[in-house]
Amino acid sequence: MKDIQDIKIHLITKSVDLTKRIRDWEELCRRVGVDPSLDRAYTAITAYRDAVNEILQEIKASNDQSTKPI
């Protein structure tokens, strides 16, 4: 099983990749004059990125709690 650091690195890499894809999509839509938020695929990929980022925040919060003395 992967340790928590490997999982965090994987999620961060995934988030960066998704953000780049979203920016590319937005740029393409801007060039052709289309609102990307009207596209279901765009909405799905942004929701996926938000979920990945939320998981990263949960991991960070749980690590912060476990390192604080009581």
Backbone as JSON, one array per atom type, in Angstrom:
{
  "sequence": "MKDIQDIKIHLITKSVDLTKRIRDWEELCRRVGVDPSLDRAYTAITAYRDAVNEILQEIKASNDQSTKPI",
  "N": [[0.84, -1.19, 0.0], [0.46, 2.23, -0.73], [2.24, 4.88, 0.87], [1.15, 7.76, 2.78], [2.39, 10.07, 1.82], [3.05, 9.44, -0.86], [0.5, 9.25, -1.91], [-0.43, 11.88, -1.56], [1.35, 13.23, -3.3], [0.57, 12.09, -5.74], [-2.1, 13.04, -5.9], [-1.69, 15.82, -5.95], [-0.26, 16.08, -8.34], [-2.24, 15.2, -10.09], [-4.17, 17.22, -9.7], [-2.8, 19.49, -10.66], [-2.48, 18.74, -13.35], [-5.18, 18.58, -14.15], [-5.96, 21.24, -13.76], [-4.39, 22.52, -15.7], [-5.51, 21.37, -18.02], [-8.1, 22.42, -17.83], [-7.61, 25.18, -18.06], [-6.58, 25.23, -20.68], [-8.86, 24.41, -22.07], [-10.6, 26.52, -21.44], [-9.25, 28.6, -22.75], [-9.42, 27.79, -25.43], [-12.23, 27.9, -25.74], [-12.59, 30.64, -25.34], [-11.34, 31.64, -27.62], [-13.06, 30.79, -29.66], [-15.4, 31.9, -28.91], [-17.23, 30.74, -27.09], [-19.07, 29.85, -24.2], [-17.54, 28.14, -21.67], [-18.72, 27.06, -19.41], [-21.17, 26.1, -20.14], [-20.82, 23.64, -21.15], [-21.11, 20.24, -20.51], [-18.99, 18.46, -20.1], [-16.88, 20.15, -19.38], [-17.89, 21.16, -16.98], [-17.91, 18.78, -15.53], [-15.15, 18.12, -15.4], [-14.12, 20.26, -13.96], [-15.47, 19.9, -11.56], [-14.37, 17.46, -10.81], [-11.67, 18.2, -10.42], [-12.06, 19.95, -8.25], [-12.95, 18.11, -6.34], [-10.66, 16.51, -6.02], [-8.92, 18.43, -4.95], [-10.29, 18.97, -2.58], [-10.02, 16.52, -1.23], [-7.25, 16.56, -0.87], [-7.08, 18.72, 0.92], [-8.43, 17.63, 3.12], [-6.66, 15.58, 3.81], [-4.44, 17.12, 4.53], [-5.51, 18.51, 6.72], [-6.02, 16.38, 8.49], [-3.43, 15.48, 8.91], [-2.34, 17.74, 10.15], [-3.79, 17.77, 12.54], [-2.94, 15.39, 13.72], [-0.31, 15.9, 14.35], [-0.28, 17.85, 16.27], [0.22, 18.47, 19.69], [-1.73, 17.3, 22.45]],
  "CA": [[0.0, 0.0, 0.0], [1.23, 3.48, -0.79], [2.15, 5.68, 2.09], [0.35, 8.98, 2.61], [3.15, 11.03, 1.01], [2.87, 9.06, -2.26], [-0.88, 9.59, -2.27], [-0.47, 13.34, -1.69], [2.05, 13.6, -4.54], [-0.29, 11.7, -6.85], [-3.25, 13.95, -5.97], [-1.2, 17.13, -6.36], [0.03, 15.96, -9.76], [-3.54, 15.12, -10.78], [-4.78, 18.54, -9.63], [-2.06, 20.37, -11.58], [-2.84, 18.33, -14.71], [-6.57, 18.98, -14.41], [-5.99, 22.7, -13.88], [-3.85, 22.85, -17.03], [-6.52, 21.01, -19.02], [-9.2, 23.37, -17.71], [-7.15, 26.44, -18.66], [-6.53, 25.04, -22.13], [-10.25, 24.37, -22.53], [-11.12, 27.88, -21.37], [-8.6, 29.38, -23.81], [-10.05, 27.39, -26.69], [-13.58, 28.46, -25.76], [-12.48, 32.08, -25.51], [-10.99, 31.91, -29.03], [-14.2, 30.56, -30.55], [-16.56, 32.64, -28.41], [-18.19, 29.84, -26.45], [-19.0, 29.83, -22.74], [-17.2, 26.77, -21.29], [-19.58, 26.56, -18.33], [-22.35, 25.48, -20.72], [-20.41, 22.31, -21.59], [-21.17, 19.27, -19.41], [-17.66, 17.89, -19.88], [-16.14, 21.17, -18.64], [-18.43, 21.15, -15.63], [-17.46, 17.55, -14.89], [-13.72, 18.16, -15.11], [-13.9, 21.22, -12.87], [-15.94, 19.25, -10.34], [-13.36, 16.45, -10.49], [-10.53, 18.91, -9.83], [-12.46, 20.43, -6.94], [-12.97, 16.95, -5.45], [-9.25, 16.16, -5.74], [-8.41, 19.45, -4.03], [-10.94, 18.78, -1.28], [-9.37, 15.38, -0.6], [-5.95, 17.05, -0.41], [-7.3, 19.54, 2.12], [-8.77, 16.7, 4.21], [-5.41, 14.91, 4.22], [-3.64, 18.12, 5.23], [-6.14, 18.77, 8.02], [-5.83, 15.23, 9.36], [-2.02, 15.48, 9.29], [-2.13, 18.83, 11.1], [-4.37, 17.37, 13.82], [-2.17, 14.3, 14.33], [1.0, 16.38, 14.79], [-0.43, 18.81, 17.37], [0.09, 17.82, 21.0], [-3.03, 17.52, 23.13]],
  "C": [[0.88, 1.25, 0.0], [1.14, 4.21, 0.54], [1.5, 7.03, 1.75], [1.06, 10.02, 1.74], [3.0, 10.73, -0.49], [1.47, 9.43, -2.76], [-1.01, 11.1, -2.47], [0.2, 13.79, -2.99], [1.2, 13.26, -5.75], [-1.47, 12.68, -7.01], [-2.84, 15.35, -6.41], [-0.91, 17.14, -7.86], [-1.26, 15.95, -10.58], [-4.21, 16.5, -10.81], [-4.12, 19.51, -10.6], [-2.43, 20.04, -13.03], [-4.26, 18.76, -15.06], [-6.68, 20.49, -14.58], [-5.47, 23.15, -15.23], [-4.87, 22.54, -18.12], [-7.68, 21.99, -19.01], [-8.81, 24.7, -18.34], [-7.08, 26.35, -20.17], [-7.93, 25.07, -22.74], [-10.85, 25.77, -22.54], [-10.53, 28.77, -22.47], [-9.22, 29.06, -25.16], [-11.46, 27.98, -26.8], [-13.56, 29.97, -25.96], [-12.2, 32.44, -26.97], [-12.18, 31.75, -29.96], [-15.49, 31.21, -30.05], [-17.64, 31.79, -27.79], [-17.98, 29.91, -24.94], [-18.71, 28.4, -22.28], [-18.12, 26.2, -20.21], [-20.87, 25.92, -18.85], [-22.08, 24.05, -21.19], [-20.39, 21.35, -20.4], [-19.81, 18.67, -19.09], [-16.79, 18.87, -19.08], [-16.6, 21.2, -17.18], [-17.94, 19.92, -14.87], [-15.98, 17.62, -14.51], [-13.4, 19.17, -14.01], [-14.37, 20.64, -11.54], [-14.95, 18.18, -9.87], [-12.14, 17.09, -9.84], [-10.86, 19.42, -8.43], [-12.49, 19.29, -5.92], [-11.56, 16.52, -5.06], [-8.67, 17.15, -4.74], [-9.03, 19.33, -2.64], [-10.32, 17.61, -0.53], [-7.99, 15.79, -0.08], [-6.08, 17.88, 0.86], [-7.65, 18.67, 3.33], [-7.52, 15.99, 4.73], [-4.55, 15.89, 5.02], [-4.2, 18.38, 6.62], [-5.92, 17.61, 8.98], [-4.37, 15.13, 9.8], [-1.72, 16.56, 10.3], [-2.65, 18.45, 12.48], [-3.52, 16.3, 14.51], [-0.81, 14.76, 14.83], [0.91, 17.37, 15.93], [-0.54, 18.05, 18.69], [-1.24, 18.18, 21.65], [-2.82, 18.3, 24.41]]
}
